[in-house]
Amino acid sequence: MSMIETAAQIAAIATVIGAAFSYAVLRPLNNSIKALQKTIDEMRAEMKESREQRQELEVHLAEVDQSVRSAHHRIDALERRAHG
């Protein structure tokens, strides 16, 4: 057998092993990475939505707080009129 035939056989074997490795190891890893990326993207979207909802609640809470302060001032004024 010549060196060229031996090299061709080695190359063919390496190709088969490489294809098997790719199919058995790399493809599942790639699928797992894609699934993780999708999950991370979904979590980021949920976090963004939660952050926006929290900001809306903070604005609403500030409005309610201001309304309560105003009501307390009116109640205090009514009590002063009633007692004095």
C-alpha positions in Angstrom: 0.0 0.0 0.0 1.3 3.4 -0.9 1.6 6.4 1.3 -1.2 8.1 -0.6 -3.6 5.2 -0.1 -2.8 5.2 3.6 -3.3 8.9 3.9 -6.6 8.6 2.0 -7.8 5.9 4.4 -6.7 7.9 7.4 -8.6 10.9 6.0 -11.7 8.8 5.4 -11.6 7.4 8.9 -11.1 10.9 10.4 -14.0 12.2 8.4 -16.3 9.4 9.6 -15.2 10.0 13.2 -15.6 13.7 12.8 -19.1 13.3 11.4 -20.1 10.9 14.2 -18.6 13.3 16.8 -20.5 16.2 15.3 -23.8 14.2 15.2 -23.4 12.7 18.6 -21.9 15.6 20.6 -21.9 18.9 18.8 -25.5 18.8 17.5 -27.1 18.2 20.9 -24.8 20.8 22.5 -25.9 23.3 19.8 -29.5 22.5 20.4 -29.1 22.9 24.1 -27.4 26.3 23.6 -30.2 27.4 21.4 -32.8 26.3 24.0 -30.9 28.2 26.7 -30.7 31.3 24.5 -34.5 31.2 23.9 -35.1 30.8 27.7 -32.8 33.7 28.4 -34.5 35.9 25.9 -37.9 35.0 27.4 -36.7 35.8 30.9 -35.3 39.1 29.7 -38.7 40.0 28.2 -40.4 39.0 31.4 -38.0 41.1 33.4 -38.5 44.1 31.2 -42.3 43.7 31.6 -42.0 43.4 35.3 -39.8 46.4 35.5 -42.3 48.4 33.5 -45.2 47.2 35.7 -43.2 48.2 38.8 -42.5 51.6 37.5 -46.2 52.1 36.8 -47.0 50.9 40.3 -44.5 53.4 41.7 -46.2 56.2 39.8 -49.6 55.1 41.0 -48.4 54.8 44.5 -47.0 58.3 44.4 -50.3 59.6 43.1 -52.2 57.7 45.9 -49.8 59.1 48.5 -50.4 62.6 47.3 -54.1 62.1 47.3 -53.9 60.7 50.9 -51.9 63.8 52.0 -54.5 66.1 50.4 -57.3 64.2 52.2 -55.5 64.5 55.5 -55.2 68.2 55.1 -58.9 68.5 54.3 -59.8 66.3 57.3 -57.5 68.4 59.5 -59.1 71.6 58.3 -62.6 70.2 58.9 -61.6 69.1 62.5 -60.3 72.6 63.2 -63.6 74.1 62.0 -65.6 71.6 64.1 -63.6 72.1 67.3 -62.7 75.6 67.1 
